[in-house]
Amino acid sequence: DKALEYYEKAIEIQTKSLPQYHPSLATTYTNIGLVYNTKSEYDKALEYYEKAIEIQTKSLPQYHPSLATTYTNIGLVYNTKSEYDKALEYYEKAIEIQIKSLPPYHPSLATMYGNIGLVYNRKGEYDKALEYYEKAIEIQIKSLPQYHPSLATTYTNIGLVYHEKGQYDKALEYYEKALEIDMKSLPPYHPSLAAIYSNTGSVYNDKGEYDKALEYYEKALEIQMKSLLPYHPSLATIYSNIGSVYNHKGECDKALEYYEKALEIQMKFLPSYHPSLATTCRNIRLVNNRK
């Protein structure tokens, strides 16, 4: 709110002292949009990004990088709002500018391809998602150090797509590439490592390899217990996943133990009507019925 107060004062001064379409006004409008985005006030964020883009389209060359940045920001908001076609529309405007204004293997291009891949993944268009993630990884391999965390992120995203497609061995292959990089580039208890261990555990769970699934979920849990607050939602997720494995193995008492840990956390941070709470309660009821 302090930031907004200062930016509003800046706008007041700039509108009085600068030409109507001065780039500095666009910068301030963008900053206000970023603040609203951080506050999850997405419609307000869009309102200010659109003021910025109106100025930029009038005051900057057609393929200026600042235009690409604002289009990207707008795309990110629409992605967060789950308005995927609108997100794609703005990402494509951004990538068109970047292709014309940046060197062919610039990391910003990889980021944009990754953003587009993520939207297609969320739309369930997995082959399109892979197409864009592969473009991203090609650039990252050429432009980034061998063990850069951004490479690990893209490998993880590719793994997630293969997991969704039911191609479990391909998913594991990409998770292993991601894990190798993260183990070399991140501190030992970094949340990204926990996420990869958890993803790997989920693949083994879906493959019916329950002991392997437990091994990876427990690695994830160890990191999360060291790096997260005691009632963090991610802990509830991992407890629920471990409960699911024990349930598949027919070990009802162990399954209940972990489902109840998950429920304890969920009851502290979720509203009583949240679907995740309902799922955990249903899992507990089903296990009790089997005993």
N, C-alpha and C positions, 0 to 999 in steps of 0.2 A: 504493500500500500504506500509506503514511503517512496519506493521507486516510481510508482504511478504518479504520485504527487509531483515529483521532480520532473518527470517527462511531460506532464500536463502543463507545468510552468514553462518548460522549454518550448512546447508547441505554441503556447500563447505568445511568447517572445518572437519565435520564428515566423509565425503567420503575420505578425506586424512588421517585421524587419526584412523578410526575404521575399523574392518573387514567388508567385503562387505555386509554381512547379519546381521549386529548388530541391535538388537531391537530399539536402540535409533534413528537410521536412519528412521525406520518405524514410530516412534512417530512424528518425524519432518515432514515426508511426510504427515502423517495424519493431522497435524496442518495446513499445507499448503492447503490440500484439504478442510478443514473446512473454511479457509479464502475464498477460491474460491466459496464455496457453499454459504457463506454469501453474496458474491458479485453477486450471481445468475449466475456465470460462471460454469455451471454444468459439461460440458465436461472436463474442466480443473480440477475440483474437482475430477471427476472419474479417470482421469489420475494419480493423486497423491494418491488417495485411492488404486488404483491398484498396484502402486509401493510399498505402505505400505504392502498390503496383500501378495505380492510376497516375501517380506522379512520375514513377520510373519509366513507364511507357512513353510519356510525353517528353522527358528530359534526358534520357540516356540513349545511346546507340542500341539498335535492335537486338544485338547479341551480347549485351553487357552482362558480365557475371552476376551483378547485383540483382538483375531481373531473375536469373536462374535461382538465386538464393531465396527470393521472395516466393516464387512459384513452388519451390521445395517446401518452404514453411507452410504454405497453404495446403499442399498435398499431405503433409504430415498431420495437419489438423483433421482433414477429411478422413485420413486413415484411422486416426484415433476415434473419430465419430462413426467408424464402420461404413462410411460412404465411399466404397472402394472405387466405383467408376469415376467419381469426382476426383478422388486421390490420383488415379491414373492419369486423368486429363491434365492435371497440373504437373505431375512428375514428367509427363511426356513433353510439356512445354519447356520444363527445366532442362531435360536431357538434350532437346534440340539445340538449345543455346550452348550447353556445355560441349557438345560435339563440335560445334562451329568455333568455340572460343578457347578450348583447352587442348593441350597436347593429347595424342590418342591414348596414352597410358597414364593419365592423371588420376590420382586416388579419388578425387571427387566424382569422376565418372563411375568408378567402382561402387562408391556409396550410393549413387543414384540407381544404378542397375540393381543393387541389393534392395533398395527401397521398393522398386517396381516388383522384384521377385517376391518380396514379403506380401505385397498386395495380392498378387496372383495366388500365392499360397493360401491366404485368408479367403479368397474367392473359391478355393478348391480346384483351381486350374493348375494342377501340379506340373504338367509338362511345360507350361509357360513360365512357371516359377523357376523351374530348373534351367530353362533357357537363359533367363536373366541372371541367376546366380552364377552360371558358368561364365557369362560375360564378365561378371564382377571378379570372379576368382582369377580369370586370365589376366586381368589388369593388375590385381593385387600381387600375383606371383612375379610380375615384371617390375612393379614399382615399389614394393615394400620389402623390408628385411625378412629373411627366411622365417623367423619366429615372431612375426608381428601379430598381436592379438586380433586385429581385424581379419586376418586370414582364418583364424580359428572360428570367428563369428560366422563367416561365410560357409566354412566347412560344416559347422553345426547346423546352419539353416538348410544346407543341402541334405544333411542327414535327416532332419525333421521331415523334409518332403518325401524322401525315400521311405521313411517310417510310415507316413500317411498312406503311401502307395502300397504298403505291405511288402516292400522289398527290403526285408530286415537285414540281410547280409550287406547290402549296399549302405544302408543306414549306419551299421556298425563300422564299416570301412571309413566313412566320413567322420563319425564321432571320434574314432581313433586318431585320425589326422588332427582334429581339433584339440584333442586331449594332449597329444605330443607337443603341440605348440604352447598350449596354456601351461603345461607343467614346466616348460623352459622359460616362459616369459612372465608368469604371475607368481605372487606369494603363495605358499602352500595351502593357505586356508581361504583362498579367494572364492567368492560366490559363483563365479563362472565355472570353476572346476566342479563345484557341487552340481551345477546345472547339467554339465556333460555326464557326470556319473549317474545322475538321475535319469537322463534321457537314455543312456546305455542300459540301465536297469529296466526301463520300460520296454525296450526292444526285446531283451531276454525274457521278460515276463510274457510278452505277446508271442514269443517263440516257444513258450512252455518250458524254458530252461530256468526253473525257479531258483535253484541254488546260485546260479550266476546272477540272476536278477537281485537276489538278496545281497550278494557280495557288493554290487555297485550301489544299491540303495543305501547300504550301511556306510560306504565311503562318503556318499553325499551327506548323510545324516551327521557323520563325524565333523565334517567341515561346517555344516550349518549350525551345529550346536556351539562351535567355537566362534562363528562369525556373525550370528544373528541374535536378536533379542529373544528371551525365552518363549514368548508367545507370538512369534512371527508366523504369518500365514504359510510361508514356504515349509516350515516345520510340520504343520498340519498336513500338507500335501504329501510329504515324504512318509510320515507315519501312516497315512492312509494307503500309500503305495505298498509299504511293507506289510500292512494288514492284508492287502489284496493278495500278495504272494503267499502268505501263510494260509489264507483262505483257499487258494488254489491247491496248496499242498495238503489240505485237509486237517491242518493244525489249528483247530478252532480256538483253543485257549490263547495261543499266540496272536491269532488274527484279532480276537477281541481286545487283547492288551493294546495293540497298536491302533485299532480303530478308536478305542476310548481315549488314548492320548490325543489323537487327531480331534476328536469331539471336544475335549476339554479346551483346546486352543480355539477351535472354531466358535465355541460358545462365548469366548471372551471378545472376539473382534467382528463376528458376523451378525447381521440382523437375523431375527428368529425365523424369517421366511426365506432365507438364502438357500438356493438349490444345493450348494455343497454340504450344508448342514443336513438337509433332507437326505442326501446321498449317504452320508456317514451313518445317520440314524437307521436308514434302510439296511445298510451293510451289517450293522450290529444286530438288527432284528433277524436278518437272514441267517447269520452265523448261529445265533441263539436257537433258532428253529431247527438247525442241523444237529445240534448237540444232543 
